Amino acid sequence: MNKIEEIIQASKLSELLNKKNEDEKKKNVLVWVLAIVGAVAAVAAIAYAVYRFLTPDYLEDFEDDFEDDFDDDFFEDEEESEQKAEK
């Protein structure tokens, strides 16, 4: 009877170990999937950062030119109105 009980306990133990191995395999697959997704996201972020750094900002140049012209016209109008008022 002792031998039979030992065999039953050994089989239960081996079943538990097999379940743990299956759970570990599932976790391992999940870790690999998350690692791949993270790597792809990191490469995409780096590519976007390089693109933003190397692309010239044409809009900034346009706004600077426009603001300069507007300021000059505004101050010239004030000067003309002051000169007219003095006369």
PyMOL Python script that loads the backbone (N, CA, C, O; Angstrom):
from pymol import cmd

cmd.read_pdbstr("""\
ATOM      1  N   MET A   1       0.808  -1.194   0.000  1.00  0.00           N
ATOM      2  CA  MET A   1       0.000   0.000   0.000  1.00  0.00           C
ATOM      3  C   MET A   1       0.861   1.272   0.000  1.00  0.00           C
ATOM      4  O   MET A   1       0.505   2.272  -0.625  1.00  0.00           O
ATOM      5  N   ASN A   2       1.965   1.222   0.689  1.00  0.00           N
ATOM      6  CA  ASN A   2       2.832   2.392   0.722  1.00  0.00           C
ATOM      7  C   ASN A   2       3.364   2.731  -0.659  1.00  0.00           C
ATOM      8  O   ASN A   2       3.454   3.903  -1.026  1.00  0.00           O
ATOM      9  N   LYS A   3       3.708   1.730  -1.405  1.00  0.00           N
ATOM     10  CA  LYS A   3       4.249   1.955  -2.748  1.00  0.00           C
ATOM     11  C   LYS A   3       3.200   2.583  -3.652  1.00  0.00           C
ATOM     12  O   LYS A   3       3.518   3.467  -4.447  1.00  0.00           O
ATOM     13  N   ILE A   4       1.965   2.142  -3.540  1.00  0.00           N
ATOM     14  CA  ILE A   4       0.884   2.680  -4.364  1.00  0.00           C
ATOM     15  C   ILE A   4       0.647   4.146  -3.992  1.00  0.00           C
ATOM     16  O   ILE A   4       0.479   4.989  -4.873  1.00  0.00           O
ATOM     17  N   GLU A   5       0.634   4.446  -2.710  1.00  0.00           N
ATOM     18  CA  GLU A   5       0.450   5.821  -2.269  1.00  0.00           C
ATOM     19  C   GLU A   5       1.599   6.708  -2.741  1.00  0.00           C
ATOM     20  O   GLU A   5       1.379   7.852  -3.138  1.00  0.00           O
ATOM     21  N   GLU A   6       2.796   6.195  -2.699  1.00  0.00           N
ATOM     22  CA  GLU A   6       3.958   6.950  -3.174  1.00  0.00           C
ATOM     23  C   GLU A   6       3.847   7.235  -4.665  1.00  0.00           C
ATOM     24  O   GLU A   6       4.179   8.329  -5.122  1.00  0.00           O
ATOM     25  N   ILE A   7       3.382   6.255  -5.413  1.00  0.00           N
ATOM     26  CA  ILE A   7       3.211   6.428  -6.860  1.00  0.00           C
ATOM     27  C   ILE A   7       2.138   7.479  -7.143  1.00  0.00           C
ATOM     28  O   ILE A   7       2.304   8.314  -8.033  1.00  0.00           O
ATOM     29  N   ILE A   8       1.041   7.439  -6.388  1.00  0.00           N
ATOM     30  CA  ILE A   8      -0.043   8.410  -6.562  1.00  0.00           C
ATOM     31  C   ILE A   8       0.463   9.815  -6.225  1.00  0.00           C
ATOM     32  O   ILE A   8       0.187  10.765  -6.957  1.00  0.00           O
ATOM     33  N   GLN A   9       1.200   9.948  -5.126  1.00  0.00           N
ATOM     34  CA  GLN A   9       1.741  11.241  -4.743  1.00  0.00           C
ATOM     35  C   GLN A   9       2.745  11.759  -5.787  1.00  0.00           C
ATOM     36  O   GLN A   9       2.780  12.951  -6.093  1.00  0.00           O
ATOM     37  N   ALA A  10       3.551  10.849  -6.321  1.00  0.00           N
ATOM     38  CA  ALA A  10       4.515  11.237  -7.344  1.00  0.00           C
ATOM     39  C   ALA A  10       3.801  11.713  -8.603  1.00  0.00           C
ATOM     40  O   ALA A  10       4.221  12.675  -9.246  1.00  0.00           O
ATOM     41  N   SER A  11       2.711  11.019  -8.945  1.00  0.00           N
ATOM     42  CA  SER A  11       1.971  11.438 -10.138  1.00  0.00           C
ATOM     43  C   SER A  11       1.306  12.800  -9.917  1.00  0.00           C
ATOM     44  O   SER A  11       1.275  13.625 -10.830  1.00  0.00           O
ATOM     45  N   LYS A  12       0.772  13.041  -8.711  1.00  0.00           N
ATOM     46  CA  LYS A  12       0.183  14.337  -8.404  1.00  0.00           C
ATOM     47  C   LYS A  12       1.243  15.433  -8.452  1.00  0.00           C
ATOM     48  O   LYS A  12       1.006  16.531  -8.956  1.00  0.00           O
ATOM     49  N   LEU A  13       2.409  15.109  -7.919  1.00  0.00           N
ATOM     50  CA  LEU A  13       3.505  16.068  -7.928  1.00  0.00           C
ATOM     51  C   LEU A  13       3.936  16.392  -9.359  1.00  0.00           C
ATOM     52  O   LEU A  13       4.180  17.552  -9.690  1.00  0.00           O
ATOM     53  N   SER A  14       4.025  15.385 -10.188  1.00  0.00           N
ATOM     54  CA  SER A  14       4.419  15.623 -11.583  1.00  0.00           C
ATOM     55  C   SER A  14       3.356  16.426 -12.326  1.00  0.00           C
ATOM     56  O   SER A  14       3.690  17.241 -13.185  1.00  0.00           O
ATOM     57  N   GLU A  15       2.065  16.204 -12.002  1.00  0.00           N
ATOM     58  CA  GLU A  15       0.993  16.997 -12.613  1.00  0.00           C
ATOM     59  C   GLU A  15       1.109  18.466 -12.217  1.00  0.00           C
ATOM     60  O   GLU A  15       0.946  19.354 -13.053  1.00  0.00           O
ATOM     61  N   LEU A  16       1.393  18.718 -10.937  1.00  0.00           N
ATOM     62  CA  LEU A  16       1.560  20.098 -10.472  1.00  0.00           C
ATOM     63  C   LEU A  16       2.746  20.764 -11.157  1.00  0.00           C
ATOM     64  O   LEU A  16       2.668  21.926 -11.556  1.00  0.00           O
ATOM     65  N   LEU A  17       3.837  20.031 -11.291  1.00  0.00           N
ATOM     66  CA  LEU A  17       5.012  20.591 -11.961  1.00  0.00           C
ATOM     67  C   LEU A  17       4.718  20.892 -13.421  1.00  0.00           C
ATOM     68  O   LEU A  17       5.154  21.918 -13.943  1.00  0.00           O
ATOM     69  N   ASN A  18       3.982  20.007 -14.085  1.00  0.00           N
ATOM     70  CA  ASN A  18       3.627  20.240 -15.490  1.00  0.00           C
ATOM     71  C   ASN A  18       2.730  21.472 -15.638  1.00  0.00           C
ATOM     72  O   ASN A  18       2.873  22.234 -16.594  1.00  0.00           O
ATOM     73  N   LYS A  19       1.804  21.664 -14.689  1.00  0.00           N
ATOM     74  CA  LYS A  19       0.941  22.839 -14.741  1.00  0.00           C
ATOM     75  C   LYS A  19       1.772  24.103 -14.564  1.00  0.00           C
ATOM     76  O   LYS A  19       1.547  25.099 -15.252  1.00  0.00           O
ATOM     77  N   LYS A  20       2.724  24.067 -13.650  1.00  0.00           N
ATOM     78  CA  LYS A  20       3.589  25.225 -13.444  1.00  0.00           C
ATOM     79  C   LYS A  20       4.406  25.513 -14.696  1.00  0.00           C
ATOM     80  O   LYS A  20       4.586  26.674 -15.064  1.00  0.00           O
ATOM     81  N   ASN A  21       4.897  24.479 -15.346  1.00  0.00           N
ATOM     82  CA  ASN A  21       5.661  24.674 -16.582  1.00  0.00           C
ATOM     83  C   ASN A  21       4.793  25.296 -17.677  1.00  0.00           C
ATOM     84  O   ASN A  21       5.250  26.172 -18.410  1.00  0.00           O
ATOM     85  N   GLU A  22       3.545  24.845 -17.787  1.00  0.00           N
ATOM     86  CA  GLU A  22       2.644  25.403 -18.784  1.00  0.00           C
ATOM     87  C   GLU A  22       2.351  26.877 -18.480  1.00  0.00           C
ATOM     88  O   GLU A  22       2.308  27.706 -19.389  1.00  0.00           O
ATOM     89  N   ASP A  23       2.151  27.197 -17.190  1.00  0.00           N
ATOM     90  CA  ASP A  23       1.912  28.585 -16.810  1.00  0.00           C
ATOM     91  C   ASP A  23       3.139  29.448 -17.109  1.00  0.00           C
ATOM     92  O   ASP A  23       3.011  30.583 -17.567  1.00  0.00           O
ATOM     93  N   GLU A  24       4.315  28.905 -16.847  1.00  0.00           N
ATOM     94  CA  GLU A  24       5.541  29.637 -17.130  1.00  0.00           C
ATOM     95  C   GLU A  24       5.709  29.865 -18.623  1.00  0.00           C
ATOM     96  O   GLU A  24       6.181  30.923 -19.040  1.00  0.00           O
ATOM     97  N   LYS A  25       5.330  28.891 -19.428  1.00  0.00           N
ATOM     98  CA  LYS A  25       5.424  29.045 -20.879  1.00  0.00           C
ATOM     99  C   LYS A  25       4.482  30.143 -21.356  1.00  0.00           C
ATOM    100  O   LYS A  25       4.846  30.943 -22.218  1.00  0.00           O
ATOM    101  N   LYS A  26       3.269  30.186 -20.797  1.00  0.00           N
ATOM    102  CA  LYS A  26       2.312  31.227 -21.175  1.00  0.00           C
ATOM    103  C   LYS A  26       2.839  32.600 -20.784  1.00  0.00           C
ATOM    104  O   LYS A  26       2.734  33.553 -21.555  1.00  0.00           O
ATOM    105  N   LYS A  27       3.407  32.699 -19.585  1.00  0.00           N
ATOM    106  CA  LYS A  27       3.973  33.962 -19.137  1.00  0.00           C
ATOM    107  C   LYS A  27       5.162  34.359 -20.014  1.00  0.00           C
ATOM    108  O   LYS A  27       5.355  35.534 -20.325  1.00  0.00           O
ATOM    109  N   ASN A  28       5.951  33.362 -20.404  1.00  0.00           N
ATOM    110  CA  ASN A  28       7.120  33.624 -21.242  1.00  0.00           C
ATOM    111  C   ASN A  28       6.690  34.188 -22.597  1.00  0.00           C
ATOM    112  O   ASN A  28       7.318  35.116 -23.107  1.00  0.00           O
ATOM    113  N   VAL A  29       5.645  33.646 -23.170  1.00  0.00           N
ATOM    114  CA  VAL A  29       5.131  34.134 -24.453  1.00  0.00           C
ATOM    115  C   VAL A  29       4.620  35.569 -24.284  1.00  0.00           C
ATOM    116  O   VAL A  29       4.859  36.421 -25.140  1.00  0.00           O
ATOM    117  N   LEU A  30       3.929  35.826 -23.195  1.00  0.00           N
ATOM    118  CA  LEU A  30       3.420  37.170 -22.933  1.00  0.00           C
ATOM    119  C   LEU A  30       4.568  38.172 -22.794  1.00  0.00           C
ATOM    120  O   LEU A  30       4.486  39.287 -23.311  1.00  0.00           O
ATOM    121  N   VAL A  31       5.620  37.783 -22.107  1.00  0.00           N
ATOM    122  CA  VAL A  31       6.778  38.659 -21.944  1.00  0.00           C
ATOM    123  C   VAL A  31       7.414  38.955 -23.297  1.00  0.00           C
ATOM    124  O   VAL A  31       7.798  40.095 -23.555  1.00  0.00           O
ATOM    125  N   TRP A  32       7.532  37.967 -24.154  1.00  0.00           N
ATOM    126  CA  TRP A  32       8.118  38.174 -25.482  1.00  0.00           C
ATOM    127  C   TRP A  32       7.264  39.123 -26.316  1.00  0.00           C
ATOM    128  O   TRP A  32       7.794  40.001 -26.997  1.00  0.00           O
ATOM    129  N   VAL A  33       5.959  38.951 -26.265  1.00  0.00           N
ATOM    130  CA  VAL A  33       5.063  39.818 -27.033  1.00  0.00           C
ATOM    131  C   VAL A  33       5.190  41.261 -26.550  1.00  0.00           C
ATOM    132  O   VAL A  33       5.288  42.184 -27.359  1.00  0.00           O
ATOM    133  N   LEU A  34       5.189  41.452 -25.237  1.00  0.00           N
ATOM    134  CA  LEU A  34       5.325  42.810 -24.693  1.00  0.00           C
ATOM    135  C   LEU A  34       6.692  43.406 -25.017  1.00  0.00           C
ATOM    136  O   LEU A  34       6.800  44.606 -25.268  1.00  0.00           O
ATOM    137  N   ALA A  35       7.726  42.585 -25.014  1.00  0.00           N
ATOM    138  CA  ALA A  35       9.063  43.076 -25.351  1.00  0.00           C
ATOM    139  C   ALA A  35       9.125  43.528 -26.808  1.00  0.00           C
ATOM    140  O   ALA A  35       9.733  44.556 -27.109  1.00  0.00           O
ATOM    141  N   ILE A  36       8.516  42.789 -27.696  1.00  0.00           N
ATOM    142  CA  ILE A  36       8.513  43.152 -29.117  1.00  0.00           C
ATOM    143  C   ILE A  36       7.728  44.443 -29.336  1.00  0.00           C
ATOM    144  O   ILE A  36       8.174  45.321 -30.074  1.00  0.00           O
ATOM    145  N   VAL A  37       6.567  44.564 -28.701  1.00  0.00           N
ATOM    146  CA  VAL A  37       5.760  45.774 -28.828  1.00  0.00           C
ATOM    147  C   VAL A  37       6.529  46.975 -28.279  1.00  0.00           C
ATOM    148  O   VAL A  37       6.506  48.052 -28.875  1.00  0.00           O
ATOM    149  N   GLY A  38       7.200  46.798 -27.162  1.00  0.00           N
ATOM    150  CA  GLY A  38       7.992  47.882 -26.580  1.00  0.00           C
ATOM    151  C   GLY A  38       9.142  48.293 -27.480  1.00  0.00           C
ATOM    152  O   GLY A  38       9.432  49.481 -27.621  1.00  0.00           O
ATOM    153  N   ALA A  39       9.798  47.317 -28.089  1.00  0.00           N
ATOM    154  CA  ALA A  39      10.917  47.623 -28.986  1.00  0.00           C
ATOM    155  C   ALA A  39      10.431  48.393 -30.219  1.00  0.00           C
ATOM    156  O   ALA A  39      11.076  49.351 -30.646  1.00  0.00           O
ATOM    157  N   VAL A  40       9.320  47.984 -30.778  1.00  0.00           N
ATOM    158  CA  VAL A  40       8.766  48.678 -31.946  1.00  0.00           C
ATOM    159  C   VAL A  40       8.378  50.113 -31.567  1.00  0.00           C
ATOM    160  O   VAL A  40       8.625  51.046 -32.331  1.00  0.00           O
ATOM    161  N   ALA A  41       7.776  50.286 -30.398  1.00  0.00           N
ATOM    162  CA  ALA A  41       7.391  51.625 -29.946  1.00  0.00           C
ATOM    163  C   ALA A  41       8.629  52.500 -29.727  1.00  0.00           C
ATOM    164  O   ALA A  41       8.614  53.686 -30.058  1.00  0.00           O
ATOM    165  N   ALA A  42       9.687  51.928 -29.178  1.00  0.00           N
ATOM    166  CA  ALA A  42      10.912  52.697 -28.948  1.00  0.00           C
ATOM    167  C   ALA A  42      11.543  53.131 -30.274  1.00  0.00           C
ATOM    168  O   ALA A  42      11.988  54.272 -30.401  1.00  0.00           O
ATOM    169  N   VAL A  43      11.585  52.245 -31.244  1.00  0.00           N
ATOM    170  CA  VAL A  43      12.149  52.583 -32.553  1.00  0.00           C
ATOM    171  C   VAL A  43      11.307  53.671 -33.228  1.00  0.00           C
ATOM    172  O   VAL A  43      11.848  54.588 -33.846  1.00  0.00           O
ATOM    173  N   ALA A  44       9.985  53.564 -33.105  1.00  0.00           N
ATOM    174  CA  ALA A  44       9.112  54.577 -33.699  1.00  0.00           C
ATOM    175  C   ALA A  44       9.320  55.935 -33.025  1.00  0.00           C
ATOM    176  O   ALA A  44       9.341  56.964 -33.702  1.00  0.00           O
ATOM    177  N   ALA A  45       9.469  55.946 -31.720  1.00  0.00           N
ATOM    178  CA  ALA A  45       9.686  57.205 -31.003  1.00  0.00           C
ATOM    179  C   ALA A  45      11.022  57.834 -31.395  1.00  0.00           C
ATOM    180  O   ALA A  45      11.104  59.051 -31.566  1.00  0.00           O
ATOM    181  N   ILE A  46      12.047  57.035 -31.537  1.00  0.00           N
ATOM    182  CA  ILE A  46      13.351  57.549 -31.946  1.00  0.00           C
ATOM    183  C   ILE A  46      13.288  58.104 -33.369  1.00  0.00           C
ATOM    184  O   ILE A  46      13.840  59.167 -33.651  1.00  0.00           O
ATOM    185  N   ALA A  47      12.619  57.384 -34.258  1.00  0.00           N
ATOM    186  CA  ALA A  47      12.498  57.851 -35.642  1.00  0.00           C
ATOM    187  C   ALA A  47      11.731  59.173 -35.693  1.00  0.00           C
ATOM    188  O   ALA A  47      12.105  60.068 -36.451  1.00  0.00           O
ATOM    189  N   TYR A  48      10.687  59.308 -34.918  1.00  0.00           N
ATOM    190  CA  TYR A  48       9.917  60.551 -34.887  1.00  0.00           C
ATOM    191  C   TYR A  48      10.755  61.700 -34.331  1.00  0.00           C
ATOM    192  O   TYR A  48      10.703  62.816 -34.847  1.00  0.00           O
ATOM    193  N   ALA A  49      11.522  61.428 -33.286  1.00  0.00           N
ATOM    194  CA  ALA A  49      12.371  62.470 -32.698  1.00  0.00           C
ATOM    195  C   ALA A  49      13.432  62.940 -33.694  1.00  0.00           C
ATOM    196  O   ALA A  49      13.702  64.137 -33.795  1.00  0.00           O
ATOM    197  N   VAL A  50      14.025  62.019 -34.417  1.00  0.00           N
ATOM    198  CA  VAL A  50      15.031  62.389 -35.421  1.00  0.00           C
ATOM    199  C   VAL A  50      14.382  63.190 -36.539  1.00  0.00           C
ATOM    200  O   VAL A  50      14.950  64.174 -37.013  1.00  0.00           O
ATOM    201  N   TYR A  51      13.209  62.779 -36.955  1.00  0.00           N
ATOM    202  CA  TYR A  51      12.489  63.510 -38.003  1.00  0.00           C
ATOM    203  C   TYR A  51      12.191  64.943 -37.563  1.00  0.00           C
ATOM    204  O   TYR A  51      12.423  65.885 -38.321  1.00  0.00           O
ATOM    205  N   ARG A  52      11.679  65.109 -36.345  1.00  0.00           N
ATOM    206  CA  ARG A  52      11.357  66.452 -35.846  1.00  0.00           C
ATOM    207  C   ARG A  52      12.606  67.308 -35.708  1.00  0.00           C
ATOM    208  O   ARG A  52      12.559  68.517 -35.936  1.00  0.00           O
ATOM    209  N   PHE A  53      13.717  66.695 -35.340  1.00  0.00           N
ATOM    210  CA  PHE A  53      14.955  67.436 -35.148  1.00  0.00           C
ATOM    211  C   PHE A  53      15.544  67.886 -36.487  1.00  0.00           C
ATOM    212  O   PHE A  53      16.074  68.992 -36.587  1.00  0.00           O
ATOM    213  N   LEU A  54      15.456  67.051 -37.497  1.00  0.00           N
ATOM    214  CA  LEU A  54      16.092  67.346 -38.771  1.00  0.00           C
ATOM    215  C   LEU A  54      15.211  68.141 -39.737  1.00  0.00           C
ATOM    216  O   LEU A  54      15.723  68.714 -40.699  1.00  0.00           O
ATOM    217  N   THR A  55      13.908  68.186 -39.503  1.00  0.00           N
ATOM    218  CA  THR A  55      13.017  68.906 -40.395  1.00  0.00           C
ATOM    219  C   THR A  55      13.051  70.395 -40.061  1.00  0.00           C
ATOM    220  O   THR A  55      12.817  70.772 -38.913  1.00  0.00           O
ATOM    221  N   PRO A  56      13.338  71.244 -41.043  1.00  0.00           N
ATOM    222  CA  PRO A  56      13.364  72.687 -40.765  1.00  0.00           C
ATOM    223  C   PRO A  56      11.949  73.202 -40.506  1.00  0.00           C
ATOM    224  O   PRO A  56      10.968  72.651 -41.006  1.00  0.00           O
ATOM    225  N   ASP A  57      11.869  74.255 -39.724  1.00  0.00           N
ATOM    226  CA  ASP A  57      10.579  74.843 -39.377  1.00  0.00           C
ATOM    227  C   ASP A  57      10.340  76.066 -40.262  1.00  0.00           C
ATOM    228  O   ASP A  57      10.768  77.175 -39.943  1.00  0.00           O
ATOM    229  N   TYR A  58       9.652  75.844 -41.371  1.00  0.00           N
ATOM    230  CA  TYR A  58       9.401  76.921 -42.308  1.00  0.00           C
ATOM    231  C   TYR A  58       8.372  77.909 -41.769  1.00  0.00           C
ATOM    232  O   TYR A  58       8.446  79.098 -42.077  1.00  0.00           O
ATOM    233  N   LEU A  59       7.440  77.453 -40.990  1.00  0.00           N
ATOM    234  CA  LEU A  59       6.387  78.315 -40.468  1.00  0.00           C
ATOM    235  C   LEU A  59       6.961  79.377 -39.548  1.00  0.00           C
ATOM    236  O   LEU A  59       6.490  80.514 -39.550  1.00  0.00           O
ATOM    237  N   GLU A  60       7.962  79.030 -38.768  1.00  0.00           N
ATOM    238  CA  GLU A  60       8.578  79.998 -37.865  1.00  0.00           C
ATOM    239  C   GLU A  60       9.197  81.153 -38.652  1.00  0.00           C
ATOM    240  O   GLU A  60       9.063  82.311 -38.257  1.00  0.00           O
ATOM    241  N   ASP A  61       9.863  80.853 -39.745  1.00  0.00           N
ATOM    242  CA  ASP A  61      10.452  81.900 -40.581  1.00  0.00           C
ATOM    243  C   ASP A  61       9.367  82.796 -41.177  1.00  0.00           C
ATOM    244  O   ASP A  61       9.527  84.015 -41.225  1.00  0.00           O
ATOM    245  N   PHE A  62       8.288  82.209 -41.623  1.00  0.00           N
ATOM    246  CA  PHE A  62       7.194  82.975 -42.205  1.00  0.00           C
ATOM    247  C   PHE A  62       6.580  83.907 -41.172  1.00  0.00           C
ATOM    248  O   PHE A  62       6.319  85.072 -41.471  1.00  0.00           O
ATOM    249  N   GLU A  63       6.344  83.415 -39.965  1.00  0.00           N
ATOM    250  CA  GLU A  63       5.742  84.249 -38.926  1.00  0.00           C
ATOM    251  C   GLU A  63       6.654  85.404 -38.555  1.00  0.00           C
ATOM    252  O   GLU A  63       6.179  86.516 -38.329  1.00  0.00           O
ATOM    253  N   ASP A  64       7.954  85.159 -38.488  1.00  0.00           N
ATOM    254  CA  ASP A  64       8.887  86.223 -38.150  1.00  0.00           C
ATOM    255  C   ASP A  64       8.844  87.329 -39.196  1.00  0.00           C
ATOM    256  O   ASP A  64       8.835  88.509 -38.847  1.00  0.00           O
ATOM    257  N   ASP A  65       8.818  86.967 -40.453  1.00  0.00           N
ATOM    258  CA  ASP A  65       8.768  87.968 -41.519  1.00  0.00           C
ATOM    259  C   ASP A  65       7.470  88.762 -41.459  1.00  0.00           C
ATOM    260  O   ASP A  65       7.473  89.982 -41.627  1.00  0.00           O
ATOM    261  N   PHE A  66       6.386  88.082 -41.225  1.00  0.00           N
ATOM    262  CA  PHE A  66       5.090  88.747 -41.180  1.00  0.00           C
ATOM    263  C   PHE A  66       5.005  89.715 -40.011  1.00  0.00           C
ATOM    264  O   PHE A  66       4.515  90.833 -40.166  1.00  0.00           O
ATOM    265  N   GLU A  67       5.477  89.298 -38.845  1.00  0.00           N
ATOM    266  CA  GLU A  67       5.423  90.162 -37.671  1.00  0.00           C
ATOM    267  C   GLU A  67       6.288  91.404 -37.861  1.00  0.00           C
ATOM    268  O   GLU A  67       5.904  92.490 -37.427  1.00  0.00           O
ATOM    269  N   ASP A  68       7.436  91.263 -38.494  1.00  0.00           N
ATOM    270  CA  ASP A  68       8.297  92.414 -38.719  1.00  0.00           C
ATOM    271  C   ASP A  68       7.614  93.434 -39.625  1.00  0.00           C
ATOM    272  O   ASP A  68       7.667  94.632 -39.347  1.00  0.00           O
ATOM    273  N   ASP A  69       6.990  92.992 -40.678  1.00  0.00           N
ATOM    274  CA  ASP A  69       6.299  93.900 -41.589  1.00  0.00           C
ATOM    275  C   ASP A  69       5.147  94.595 -40.891  1.00  0.00           C
ATOM    276  O   ASP A  69       4.936  95.794 -41.075  1.00  0.00           O
ATOM    277  N   PHE A  70       4.414  93.863 -40.106  1.00  0.00           N
ATOM    278  CA  PHE A  70       3.267  94.443 -39.419  1.00  0.00           C
ATOM    279  C   PHE A  70       3.713  95.510 -38.426  1.00  0.00           C
ATOM    280  O   PHE A  70       3.116  96.584 -38.359  1.00  0.00           O
ATOM    281  N   ASP A  71       4.758  95.220 -37.656  1.00  0.00           N
ATOM    282  CA  ASP A  71       5.241  96.188 -36.673  1.00  0.00           C
ATOM    283  C   ASP A  71       5.719  97.471 -37.344  1.00  0.00           C
ATOM    284  O   ASP A  71       5.448  98.566 -36.852  1.00  0.00           O
ATOM    285  N   ASP A  72       6.423  97.343 -38.456  1.00  0.00           N
ATOM    286  CA  ASP A  72       6.921  98.528 -39.152  1.00  0.00           C
ATOM    287  C   ASP A  72       5.768  99.394 -39.651  1.00  0.00           C
ATOM    288  O   ASP A  72       5.799 100.615 -39.492  1.00  0.00           O
ATOM    289  N   ASP A  73       4.767  98.786 -40.241  1.00  0.00           N
ATOM    290  CA  ASP A  73       3.632  99.535 -40.751  1.00  0.00           C
ATOM    291  C   ASP A  73       2.884 100.221 -39.621  1.00  0.00           C
ATOM    292  O   ASP A  73       2.442 101.359 -39.776  1.00  0.00           O
ATOM    293  N   PHE A  74       2.740  99.565 -38.514  1.00  0.00           N
ATOM    294  CA  PHE A  74       1.995 100.113 -37.393  1.00  0.00           C
ATOM    295  C   PHE A  74       2.687 101.356 -36.843  1.00  0.00           C
ATOM    296  O   PHE A  74       2.043 102.371 -36.581  1.00  0.00           O
ATOM    297  N   PHE A  75       4.005 101.266 -36.671  1.00  0.00           N
ATOM    298  CA  PHE A  75       4.728 102.402 -36.126  1.00  0.00           C
ATOM    299  C   PHE A  75       4.802 103.560 -37.128  1.00  0.00           C
ATOM    300  O   PHE A  75       4.796 104.722 -36.721  1.00  0.00           O
ATOM    301  N   GLU A  76       4.871 103.267 -38.407  1.00  0.00           N
ATOM    302  CA  GLU A  76       4.881 104.321 -39.411  1.00  0.00           C
ATOM    303  C   GLU A  76       3.556 105.070 -39.402  1.00  0.00           C
ATOM    304  O   GLU A  76       3.535 106.292 -39.547  1.00  0.00           O
ATOM    305  N   ASP A  77       2.455 104.353 -39.233  1.00  0.00           N
ATOM    306  CA  ASP A  77       1.146 104.997 -39.181  1.00  0.00           C
ATOM    307  C   ASP A  77       1.060 105.928 -37.980  1.00  0.00           C
ATOM    308  O   ASP A  77       0.505 107.021 -38.088  1.00  0.00           O
ATOM    309  N   GLU A  78       1.593 105.517 -36.844  1.00  0.00           N
ATOM    310  CA  GLU A  78       1.559 106.362 -35.654  1.00  0.00           C
ATOM    311  C   GLU A  78       2.387 107.627 -35.865  1.00  0.00           C
ATOM    312  O   GLU A  78       1.976 108.720 -35.476  1.00  0.00           O
ATOM    313  N   GLU A  79       3.547 107.467 -36.479  1.00  0.00           N
ATOM    314  CA  GLU A  79       4.410 108.618 -36.717  1.00  0.00           C
ATOM    315  C   GLU A  79       3.742 109.612 -37.673  1.00  0.00           C
ATOM    316  O   GLU A  79       3.832 110.822 -37.465  1.00  0.00           O
ATOM    317  N   GLU A  80       3.083 109.117 -38.703  1.00  0.00           N
ATOM    318  CA  GLU A  80       2.411 109.976 -39.673  1.00  0.00           C
ATOM    319  C   GLU A  80       1.263 110.729 -38.988  1.00  0.00           C
ATOM    320  O   GLU A  80       1.072 111.921 -39.227  1.00  0.00           O
ATOM    321  N   SER A  81       0.511 110.040 -38.146  1.00  0.00           N
ATOM    322  CA  SER A  81      -0.608 110.711 -37.474  1.00  0.00           C
ATOM    323  C   SER A  81      -0.104 111.749 -36.487  1.00  0.00           C
ATOM    324  O   SER A  81      -0.753 112.778 -36.304  1.00  0.00           O
ATOM    325  N   GLU A  82       1.043 111.508 -35.841  1.00  0.00           N
ATOM    326  CA  GLU A  82       1.619 112.494 -34.923  1.00  0.00           C
ATOM    327  C   GLU A  82       2.108 113.720 -35.701  1.00  0.00           C
ATOM    328  O   GLU A  82       1.943 114.852 -35.248  1.00  0.00           O
ATOM    329  N   GLN A  83       2.709 113.490 -36.871  1.00  0.00           N
ATOM    330  CA  GLN A  83       3.193 114.602 -37.672  1.00  0.00           C
ATOM    331  C   GLN A  83       2.028 115.445 -38.177  1.00  0.00           C
ATOM    332  O   GLN A  83       2.124 116.671 -38.223  1.00  0.00           O
ATOM    333  N   LYS A  84       0.944 114.805 -38.549  1.00  0.00           N
ATOM    334  CA  LYS A  84      -0.240 115.536 -39.008  1.00  0.00           C
ATOM    335  C   LYS A  84      -0.843 116.337 -37.862  1.00  0.00           C
ATOM    336  O   LYS A  84      -1.319 117.455 -38.060  1.00  0.00           O
ATOM    337  N   ALA A  85      -0.821 115.777 -36.693  1.00  0.00           N
ATOM    338  CA  ALA A  85      -1.405 116.462 -35.530  1.00  0.00           C
ATOM    339  C   ALA A  85      -0.585 117.674 -35.163  1.00  0.00           C
ATOM    340  O   ALA A  85      -1.142 118.669 -34.699  1.00  0.00           O
ATOM    341  N   GLU A  86       0.725 117.625 -35.356  1.00  0.00           N
ATOM    342  CA  GLU A  86       1.596 118.752 -35.024  1.00  0.00           C
ATOM    343  C   GLU A  86       1.371 119.913 -35.999  1.00  0.00           C
ATOM    344  O   GLU A  86       1.540 121.071 -35.619  1.00  0.00           O
ATOM    345  N   LYS A  87       1.004 119.629 -37.213  1.00  0.00           N
ATOM    346  CA  LYS A  87       0.830 120.673 -38.236  1.00  0.00           C
ATOM    347  C   LYS A  87      -0.434 121.368 -38.011  1.00  0.00           C
ATOM    348  O   LYS A  87      -0.777 122.284 -38.758  1.00  0.00           O
TER     349      LYS A  87
END
""", "prot")
cmd.dss("prot")
cmd.show_as("cartoon", "prot")
cmd.util.cbc("prot")
cmd.orient("prot")
